[in-house]
Amino acid sequence: MARKRKGRDISGWLVVDKPAGMTSTAVVNKVRWAMDAKKAGHAGTLDPEATGVLAVALGEATKTVPYITDALKAYTFTVRLGQATNTDDAEGEVIASSDARPSDDDIKEALQPFLGDIMQVPPKFSAVKIDGQRAYKLARDGDEDFELSARPLWVEELILVDRPDADHVLLEMTCGKGGYVRSIARDLGAALGCHGHVKELRRIWSGPFEAQDGITLEQINELAKTPALDEFLHPLEQGLAELPELKCTPEGAARLRNGNPGMVLASDVEYGDEAWASLDGQAVAVGTYKSGELHPSRVFVQPK
């Protein structure tokens, strides 16, 4: 008999402004403890030294994680020019250096090939799996004689924000799912002929969630296990912001909650589109729209 999970049946999103020096998993565990939640997960891993938006899903909101993971995200990051590291960030060992320093115009020109649909090779110190093992484990064990395959990435925007000195450049990037900022820094340094790695990285927004709306770890610790922390919770429905909403009748909602197609009110959603159904503003299900009905793929069990 499966052991029953302890904790509250609480659903929604907590937007955390993640501090440096903490893994994404550790943040999720802290949130689960502080909110006494049965279930928690996150949408999009941040490197331990990275800061910014880490959207933590609680309860039924975990069913909407894929929609945040797939959404556009924006980062600001500082590239240290003149040095390449084995991790492509400041935590690694310097493996190559150069005295060459490109001009601002050179950098702006070099950014252009990184826009649109590109192919990107992940860092060797990453969670990509090779024959069932994480690449970072192989790299840490000293077995760096392996190659990672390039992966597609959509880069919507990549701009030069500031050049504080000859050795550093501040960039801002908006991209799709699966992007490695460290790879951008590495490949940009290579394109400029001077090497480069990420010195600082911050995710400023992810889908509908922004860093300026995030709660800090200090606040989480201070408000842990109190009703005041619940005030920072965003509704489950915010995780569905990228999908069209279809209103349904109580009868339609009942059918959807049982996993059956349910009638939804007329809209401009086309046959075969993915959408979510709501009753009185509360998410009932996500599914595929077909001829006046939503065929559910995910059903939400929320308090009435």
C-alpha positions, 0 to 999 in steps of 0.5 A: 500500500502506497504511503500517503504524502504528508502536507497540505493540499495547496495549489498555485505558483510561488515565484522565487527570486533564487539566490546564488549558491543554491540548486533549484532542487534545494529551493523547491525543497525549501518551498515545500517545507515552508508551505507544508505542501504535499507536492512541488516542482519547478519550471526550468532549472537554474545553475546553482550560481544563477539568480532570478526567477524560479517558478515553483509549482505546488499541488495541481499547478505541477500539471501546468509546469510544461507550459511554463517550461516551454514558454519564452524566458529572458536572461541578463548575463555578464560575459568575461572576455579573454578566458574560456573555462571547462564549465563555461562559467566562473566556477570552472578552471581556465583552459584558454586565454587571449589578450584580444579584446573586441570592440562594441561594434565587433560584439554587436555584429557577432551576436547576429548569427545567434538570433532565430533558429540556431543549433547549440551544443550544451556545456559538458558540465550540464544535465544532458544524459549520455548513455544514461549518465549525466554529462556533468558526472562524466566531466567531474570524474575526469572523463571529458573525452565525449561529445554532446550533440547540438540541439535546436534553440529559438533565440528571439532577442540577444542584445548588448546592454553595457560594456563596463570595461574591456574584459566584460560585456552585459547581454540580455537574451530572450529565448525558448526552451532548452537554452544554455546561456553558458553555451552562448557565452562560450560560442560568442567568445569563440566567434570573436576569437578571444574566448569567453565564459559567463561570470554572472547570470540572472533570469529576469522573467519566465513566461508570465512570471517576473523576478520583480514579483518574486519572493526572496529566500529570506522572506520564505524563511521568515514567513515559513509555516504561516498564512502570510506566506500563502499571500505570495501564491499565484493562482494555478491558472497563471501557468496556463497564460499561453493557452486560450481559455474556454468557459464551460457549463457546470455540466461540461465541467463535471464531464471534464473532471471525470476525464470525458469530453465536455461541452465548452462555450463558443470561441475563436479557438480552431479545431485541434487547438490546445486550450483550457476550460474554466468554470467561474474562473477556475481551471477545470482541464487542459485538452484539445478542442473539437467541435464544441467540446474539450477533450481533456489531457489533464484534469485539475482537482481544485477546491470548489 
